[in-house]
């Protein structure tokens, strides 16, 4: 349900001339969706394995650039992208959420948009089922924040209420312009 909602949301906000940055691109699932509309896509991830997987998965999309980079120090000039996407990745940024959003805003064109998805405040049980299913190495749980073993990489996983999303957005000097709830698991939002 979440992947379908993300796909629909991404497609509704992308045009043929959109220059898109997909942060935390993983294996390229969202880039594949975006490539149905535009060829101007750059994907970044801070995990070398994700970069390798994305390049292999997207080999048939030669115009897509896949780069190893960190969201808190994006290697792009200001005003570079029409759309910046961050799908189910903000949940892993721990203390870098505001810094990441500000850096995303820096590379966004003046009339551009940021599209994010995050776990909702009601997603805890579903998240725990998912972590148990994939045998994620959980170190501890603090409230609804799940801390995974450091070997897992992005080892913090959080969930957010709409009010918390609005607060993060305001702290990053952005505006929450659209926010849809997907079942009990997530929000998909447009920030400007």
N, C-alpha and C positions, 0 to 999 in steps of 0.2 A: 504494500500500500504506500509506504514512504517513497520507494524508488519511483513508482508511477507518478506520485504527486510532485516529486522533485523534477522529473522529466517534463511534465506538463508546465510547471512553473518556469523552468529554464527556457523552454521553447516559446512560451508566451512573451518573454522579455528579450528575445534575441532576434536580430534582423540580419539580413545577408551581409550588410556592411559592418556589423558589430565586431569590434576588436575585443576579445575576451581573454581574461586571465583566470584560470582555474587553479586555486590554491589548495594544496593537499590533494593533488590529482589522483593519488593511489595508482590503480591499474588503468585509469583512463575512462572509467565508466561514464562520467559526466561529459568528458570531452567527446566521446562517441555520440552522445545525445546532441551536444552543441554543434557538432560537425554536420548534422542534418540541415543546418541553416546557414552557418558561416564557416569559412575556411581560415579565418583570422583568429587562431586560438593558440595560447601559450599555457602550458601546464607546468606547475612547479610542485615539488615535494622535497622534504628534507631527508627522506629515506632513500639511499641509493638503490635498494631492492625495488621500491615502488617505481623509481625512474626507469629501471631496467624492464620491469613488468609493463609499464605504460608504453615504452618505446616498442616493445614486442607486440603488444595488443593493438597499437595504433600504426603499425608498419604500413598499412594500406592508406594512411592519411599523411602524405609527405609534407603538406603545408603546416602541420601542427608542430610546434616547438615544445620539447619537454626538457626542463632544466632542473638541476639540483639547486635549490635555493631555500632560504628561510624567510618566513612571512614577516619577521620583525626587522628584516634588512633586505627588502626587495631590490633586485638589481635592475630596476627600470627607472627612467626619468619621471618626473611629475607629469600628470595629465596624459598618460599613455593608453588607458583602456576605457572603453565604453561601459564594460561590465566586468566586475570582479566577483567570482563565485567562491564560496567557502561552505561546502556541503558536509555537514556532520563532522566538522573539524574544529570549530571554535570550542567545542566541548572538551578538547584535549589541551587547550592553551594555558590553563591554570592561571598564573599571575601575569601572563603576557596578552590577555584578551584585549585590553584597551590599546596597548602598544600595537598589536596586530591590526586592529580595526583602523587606527590612525594611519598606519603604514599603507593599508589598503586604500584609504581615502586619498592619500598623497598621490598614488599612481592612477587614480580615477579621474577621468575628464570631468569638467565642471558640471555637465548635464548628465553624467553617468550614474550608474546604480551598482550597489553591492547586493548580492543575493546570498543569503545564508540559510542553513537549516541547522537546528539544534534539537537535542532531546528535550521534551517538555517536562514540566514538573510532575507529571503523572506516569513517567516512563520507567521508574525505578525497577519494578517487578519484571518488566519485559527486558530491560537491560541486564538484570541479574540472570535471567533465563538464557539470554544470548551468551553472556560471558561464561556461564557454566557449560553450555553446549559446545563452545569452541575451546573449552578448558583453558580460559585465560588465567594467567598466574596472578590472582588477586592477593595483594599484600594485606590490605585492610579496607574497611568501609567507614567513612566518616559522614554520618547523616546520609545524604544521597550522592555524595562524592565517592567514587570508586578509585582507589589507588592500586595500580597494578605493579608487579615487580618491575624494577628499573630496567631489566633486560628486555622488556616489552617495547621500549622506545617512548612513545607518547603515553606516559604511565598514569595520567590523571584523566578521569572521565566525569564530567559534570552534566547536570540538567538544569533547565531554566524555566521560570515563569515568564509570561509576557511582560510583566512589570520589570523583571530583571533584565530582559532583552532591551526594553525601553531605556533603562538606566545605563546599561553598557553603551548603547547607541548615543545617548546624550553625552556621556563622559568622553566619547571619541569625537564629539562635535559633528555627529551625524543625525539624521532624522529617520525615524521608523515610518515608512510610508505605506507599507502593506505587510500584513502578517496573518498567515492562515494556519490553523491548527490541523494536523493530520492525525486523525484518530486520537488515541491517548499517548502516542509516542513522540510526536515532534511538532515543531513550528517551522514553517518556511517563510522567510521575511525578505522584503526589499528595503534597503537602507539607501538614503541619499544624503 
